[in-house]
Amino acid sequence: MRKTLTRALYLVCVDLIALYLVVLPAYAFQVSSSTTGYVRVASQAAVSTMLTAQRAATVASLATGISASTAGSVAVRLVASSVGWPVLGIVAGMTLAMYVYDQTKVAALKTAAAPPGLWDIPGYVEPAGSTIGACTSVGGPCPFANTTHYILVPSAAGVIGCNPSAAGAVPSGWSGWFSFGNNCHAIRGSGSASPVPVQGAASPATPAQVQSYLGNLPASDPLSLESNTQLVGAQSQPTPADSTSAVPVPETGLATTVVPATSVQPTDLVVNPNVNPPTGTVTTKTQTQPTTGTKTTTTTTTTNPDGSVTTTSTETGQDTAPVSCAAGNHEPRTFGSILQEHMNLWTGSGLLSALNLLKTLTWPTTIPTYSLQSNLLGNFTLDFSAWSGMLTAIRSIVIAIAGFVAYRMIFVGAR
């Protein structure tokens, strides 16, 4: 029984540790409400400006992912770069907005952007450079009604009108050749007994073709960028996708402002839910303070059955008064800005600059041997492998000293 209780308590401890290490940190990072009362947001107009500025890069990245996708969803995320954002207390890599295309939309885009398949007339050798197409309406190379297909053969350079001898034979059952500008064309009637042209399968769309098609879609189209945009920021988590790429956005690419948490609009993009109030911000709080006015005392006397008397007194007169205090005059810098300031200061110091050279220092893996020739001393060889132990000791001493100095700079400082 004792062993069973011990094991049960052990498992309970393991569960509690797992809860604190895994579950609670996950909840800690979820955005619920502002702890400072102020948030950093980007307005709808600022977000629209960012999306417009990043449109070309976004379309190119989407086109590459869509054309390479075999089956699955594709997403492109606009993320905060390492330029400027950490100074505002925003981690680089946070998703600001994203474009997501599910498997069905990816397939539709690839099909729509793919060039149409080539036509072929069974048993007929098409003239060089000719174009075969279907007649969908009356006009152009299909000047008559009840025609199903046409062949268009370009004339040679400098030739005016159609040259039938250069175009070759007309397919059996077709009518032609006719002049169409400086080209020759033939048409197939709907009642012709000639073989019906067959269109081959469409070629896979290239990234350039997908980019051109996607970039020219109107905003109202279900496949357009505007119809598949999602704002993320600190308000939600990015939508997962089978293929994901990122487009970095510098801090200057999205204008943000600090506003009270109660002033956030539904269309605003929250990028930091907990920021320091602006310097000089005045907040009003109501607290209970002692009053200097008249105190009211109420006394109640009760005669008990045994003849004794009980007296009860109640005092009132405490008032409440609004108190205003200025907030935001504390340290305005964030952890990111302080770290960057220290890094710049360390980089400018002479000692750290000397230590920084160790990054480019290359230790040889092969110890050299030099052969020298002198008329006075003759030929002799210097083999530095005899001092290999000394070279290893020097390298260890240099690394140890550099590590000690770095430790003193970071953890000890001026103490």
C-alpha positions in Angstrom: 0.0 0.0 0.0 2.8 2.4 0.9 4.5 1.7 -2.5 1.3 2.4 -4.3 0.8 5.7 -2.5 4.4 6.7 -3.2 4.0 6.0 -6.9 0.7 7.8 -7.1 2.3 10.9 -5.4 5.2 10.7 -7.9 2.8 10.6 -10.9 0.9 13.6 -9.5 4.2 15.5 -9.2 5.1 14.6 -12.8 1.7 15.8 -14.0 2.0 19.1 -12.1 5.5 19.7 -13.6 4.2 19.0 -17.1 1.3 21.4 -16.5 3.6 24.2 -15.5 6.1 23.6 -18.2 3.8 22.9 -21.1 0.3 24.0 -20.6 0.6 27.2 -18.6 3.3 28.8 -20.8 1.0 28.2 -23.8 -1.8 30.0 -22.0 0.5 32.8 -21.0 1.2 33.7 -24.6 -2.4 33.9 -25.6 -3.7 37.4 -26.0 -6.6 38.0 -23.7 -6.5 41.6 -22.4 -4.0 44.3 -21.9 -2.2 44.3 -18.6 -1.0 47.9 -19.1 -4.2 49.4 -20.5 -2.5 50.4 -23.7 -1.8 48.5 -27.0 0.1 49.2 -30.2 -2.1 48.9 -33.2 -2.1 49.6 -37.0 -5.2 51.2 -38.5 -7.1 49.7 -41.4 -5.6 52.4 -43.7 -2.0 51.5 -42.5 -2.6 47.8 -43.1 -4.0 48.5 -46.6 -0.9 50.6 -47.4 1.4 47.7 -46.2 -0.5 45.2 -48.3 -0.3 47.4 -51.4 3.5 48.0 -50.9 4.2 44.2 -50.5 1.8 43.1 -53.2 4.5 42.4 -55.9 6.6 40.4 -53.5 3.6 38.5 -52.2 2.3 37.6 -55.7 5.7 36.4 -56.7 6.0 34.2 -53.6 2.5 32.8 -54.0 3.1 32.0 -57.7 6.2 30.1 -56.8 4.4 28.1 -54.1 1.3 27.4 -56.2 3.1 26.3 -59.3 5.3 23.9 -57.3 2.5 22.5 -55.2 1.4 19.0 -56.1 -1.6 18.9 -53.8 -2.2 21.0 -50.7 -2.7 24.5 -49.3 -0.3 27.4 -49.9 0.2 30.4 -47.7 2.4 33.5 -47.7 2.9 35.3 -44.4 3.9 39.0 -44.0 6.1 38.8 -40.9 7.9 41.4 -38.8 11.5 41.6 -39.8 14.5 42.1 -37.5 14.7 45.8 -38.5 13.0 48.1 -36.1 10.4 45.8 -34.6 12.4 44.5 -31.6 12.9 48.1 -30.5 9.1 48.4 -30.2 9.0 45.3 -28.0 7.8 43.1 -30.9 9.5 39.8 -31.6 10.9 39.4 -35.2 9.0 36.8 -37.1 5.5 37.6 -35.7 2.9 37.3 -38.5 1.2 40.5 -39.3 -1.0 39.3 -42.1 -1.2 36.3 -44.5 -2.7 35.0 -47.7 -4.0 31.4 -47.5 -5.2 29.3 -50.5 -6.7 25.9 -49.7 -6.2 22.8 -51.9 -9.3 23.6 -54.1 -8.2 27.2 -54.8 -4.7 26.2 -55.5 -5.9 23.7 -58.2 -8.3 26.3 -59.6 -5.5 28.8 -60.0 -3.1 26.3 -61.6 -5.8 25.4 -64.1 -6.9 29.0 -64.9 -3.3 30.1 -65.3 -2.2 27.2 -67.5 -1.9 27.9 -71.2 -4.5 26.0 -73.3 -3.5 22.8 -75.0 -2.5 22.7 -78.7 -5.0 21.6 -81.4 -4.2 18.8 -83.8 -6.0 17.6 -86.9 -5.8 13.8 -87.2 -4.1 12.8 -90.5 -3.1 16.3 -91.5 0.3 18.0 -91.3 -0.2 21.6 -90.2 1.8 24.3 -92.0 4.7 25.8 -90.1 3.7 28.5 -87.7 0.0 27.8 -88.1 -2.6 28.3 -85.4 -5.7 26.1 -84.9 -8.6 27.1 -82.8 -12.3 26.6 -82.2 -15.0 29.0 -83.5 -16.9 30.4 -80.5 -18.6 33.3 -82.3 -19.0 34.8 -85.8 -16.1 37.2 -86.6 -12.3 37.2 -87.1 -11.0 34.0 -88.6 -14.6 32.6 -88.4 -16.5 35.0 -90.6 -19.4 32.6 -91.2 -22.0 31.0 -89.0 -22.1 27.2 -88.6 -18.3 26.9 -88.6 -16.5 24.8 -85.9 -12.8 25.4 -86.3 -10.2 27.5 -88.2 -6.6 27.3 -89.3 -4.6 30.6 -89.4 -1.3 30.5 -91.4 0.9 33.7 -91.2 2.2 35.0 -94.5 5.9 35.5 -95.1 7.4 38.8 -94.3 6.8 41.4 -97.0 3.9 39.4 -98.5 0.6 41.2 -98.8 -2.5 39.0 -98.6 -2.7 35.3 -98.6 -0.3 33.2 -100.7 -2.1 29.8 -101.0 0.8 28.1 -102.6 3.0 28.9 -99.6 0.3 27.8 -97.2 0.0 24.3 -98.7 -2.9 22.0 -99.0 -6.2 22.6 -97.2 -7.4 19.8 -94.9 -9.9 17.5 -96.5 -13.4 18.8 -96.2 -12.2 22.3 -95.2 -12.9 25.6 -97.1 -10.0 27.9 -97.8 -7.6 29.5 -98.2 -9.0 32.9 -97.6 -7.3 36.2 -96.9 -7.5 37.5 -93.4 -5.3 40.6 -93.2 -1.9 39.4 -94.4 -2.6 35.8 -93.3 -4.3 32.8 -94.9 -7.1 31.0 -93.1 -9.3 28.0 -93.7 -12.6 27.0 -91.9 -14.4 23.8 -91.1 -18.2 23.7 -91.5 -20.3 22.1 -88.9 -21.6 19.6 -91.4 -18.1 18.6 -92.8 -17.1 15.0 -92.7 -13.5 15.9 -92.2 -11.8 14.8 -88.9 -12.6 17.0 -86.0 -9.6 18.8 -84.5 -8.6 17.5 -81.1 -7.1 19.8 -78.3 -4.3 18.4 -76.3 -3.9 18.7 -72.5 -3.0 22.0 -71.1 0.7 22.5 -70.1 1.4 23.0 -66.4 1.4 26.7 -65.4 4.8 28.2 -64.8 5.4 30.6 -61.9 5.4 33.5 -64.3 2.0 32.5 -65.7 0.5 32.1 -62.3 2.0 35.4 -61.2 0.6 37.2 -64.2 -2.9 35.6 -63.8 -3.1 36.1 -60.0 -1.8 39.7 -60.2 -4.5 40.8 -62.6 -7.5 39.3 -60.9 -10.1 41.9 -59.7 -10.6 42.2 -56.0 -14.1 40.7 -56.2 -12.8 37.4 -57.6 -12.8 34.6 -55.1 -9.2 33.7 -56.1 -7.9 37.3 -55.7 -5.5 38.3 -53.0 -8.1 40.6 -51.4 -10.5 37.7 -51.0 -7.9 35.5 -49.3 -6.3 38.0 -46.9 -6.2 37.3 -43.1 -5.0 39.7 -40.4 -3.1 38.0 -37.6 -0.9 40.1 -35.3 -1.3 39.5 -31.6 -5.1 38.9 -32.1 -4.9 35.3 -33.4 -2.6 32.5 -34.6 -1.5 32.0 -38.2 -3.5 29.5 -40.2 -1.3 26.5 -41.0 -0.7 25.4 -44.6 1.1 22.6 -46.4 3.5 25.1 -48.0 4.3 28.3 -46.3 6.7 31.1 -47.2 7.4 34.5 -45.5 7.9 38.0 -46.8 9.7 40.2 -44.2 8.3 43.7 -43.5 10.4 46.3 -41.8 9.1 48.5 -39.0 8.8 51.4 -41.4 6.6 49.3 -43.7 3.6 49.4 -41.2 2.7 52.6 -39.3 1.6 51.8 -35.7 0.4 53.9 -32.8 -0.2 53.4 -29.1 -3.8 53.8 -28.0 -5.8 52.9 -24.9 -7.1 49.3 -25.0 -10.6 50.6 -24.8 -10.1 52.5 -28.1 -9.2 49.6 -30.3 -11.4 49.4 -33.4 -12.6 46.1 -34.8 -10.7 46.8 -38.0 -7.4 47.6 -36.1 -4.5 45.2 -36.2 -3.0 44.7 -32.7 0.7 44.1 -32.9 1.5 44.4 -29.1 -1.3 44.1 -26.5 0.9 45.3 -23.6 2.8 48.5 -24.1 3.8 51.3 -21.7 1.5 54.3 -21.6 2.8 57.4 -23.5 4.8 59.8 -21.4 2.6 62.2 -19.4 -0.5 60.1 -19.7 -3.0 61.2 -17.0 -5.2 58.5 -15.5 -8.1 59.0 -13.0 -8.7 56.7 -10.1 -11.4 56.8 -7.3 -10.1 56.1 -3.8 -11.5 56.4 -0.3 -10.0 59.3 1.7 -10.6 60.6 5.2 -13.2 63.4 5.3 -12.9 66.7 7.1 -16.6 67.3 7.1 -19.2 66.6 9.8 -19.2 63.1 11.3 -22.7 61.6 11.9 -23.2 59.4 15.0 -26.3 57.3 15.5 -26.9 55.9 19.0 -29.4 53.1 19.7 -30.4 52.2 23.4 -32.1 48.9 24.2 -33.5 47.9 27.6 -33.1 44.2 28.3 -35.7 42.1 30.2 -33.4 41.8 33.2 -33.2 45.6 33.5 -29.8 46.1 31.9 -29.3 48.7 29.1 -27.4 48.0 25.8 -26.2 51.0 23.7 -25.1 50.7 20.1 -23.4 53.6 18.2 -22.9 53.8 14.4 -20.7 56.5 12.8 -20.8 57.6 9.1 -19.2 60.4 7.1 -16.5 58.9 5.0 -16.3 60.4 1.4 -14.7 59.3 -1.8 -12.7 61.7 -4.0 -11.2 61.3 -7.5 -7.4 61.3 -7.6 -5.5 62.0 -10.8 -1.9 60.8 -11.3 0.5 61.0 -14.2 1.6 57.7 -15.6 4.1 56.8 -18.3 7.1 58.7 -16.8 8.9 55.5 -15.9 11.4 53.7 -18.1 10.0 54.0 -21.7 12.5 51.6 -23.3 11.7 48.0 -24.0 13.9 45.0 -23.5 14.7 44.9 -27.3 15.8 48.6 -27.3 18.0 48.2 -24.2 19.6 45.1 -25.6 20.3 46.8 -28.9 21.8 49.8 -27.1 24.1 47.5 -25.1 25.1 45.7 -28.2 26.0 48.9 -29.9 28.0 50.1 -26.9 29.9 46.8 -26.7 30.6 46.8 -30.4 32.2 50.2 -30.1 34.6 49.3 -27.3 38.2 48.6 -28.2 38.3 45.4 -26.2 35.2 43.9 -27.8 36.4 44.9 -31.2 39.6 43.0 -30.6 37.6 40.0 -29.4 35.4 40.3 -32.4 38.4 39.4 -34.6 38.4 35.9 -33.1 35.4 35.2 -35.3 37.6 35.5 -38.4 40.5 33.7 -36.9 41.1 30.4 -38.6 43.1 27.7 -36.8 45.1 25.5 -39.3 44.4 21.8 -39.3 47.7 20.9 -40.9 50.9 22.1 -39.4 53.3 23.5 -42.1 56.8 22.4 -42.9 59.2 24.9 -44.5 62.4 24.1 -46.4 65.1 26.8 -46.5 68.3 27.1 -48.6 71.3 29.2 -47.6 74.8 29.5 -49.1 76.2 29.9 -45.6 74.2 27.3 -43.7 73.2 25.0 -46.5 69.8 23.3 -46.8 67.6 22.7 -43.7 64.0 22.1 -42.9 61.7 23.6 -40.2 59.0 21.1 -39.2 56.5 22.9 -36.9 54.8 19.6 -36.0 57.5 19.4 -33.3 55.7 22.3 -31.6 52.2 21.0 -32.2 51.5 20.7 -28.5 52.7 24.3 -27.9 50.4 25.6 -30.7 47.4 23.7 -29.1 48.3 25.2 -25.7 48.4 28.8 -27.2 45.1 28.3 -28.9 43.5 27.0 -25.7 44.9 29.9 -23.7 43.5 32.5 -26.2 40.1 30.9 -26.2 40.1 30.7 -22.4 41.1 34.4 -22.0 38.4 35.5 -24.5 35.8 33.5 -22.7 36.8 34.9 -19.3 36.7 38.5 -20.7 33.3 37.9 -22.3 32.0 36.5 -19.0 33.3 39.5 -17.1 31.7 42.0 -19.5 28.3 40.3 -19.6 27.7 39.0 -16.1 30.0 41.1 -13.9 30.3 44.4 -15.7 32.0 47.2 -13.7 31.8 45.4 -10.3 
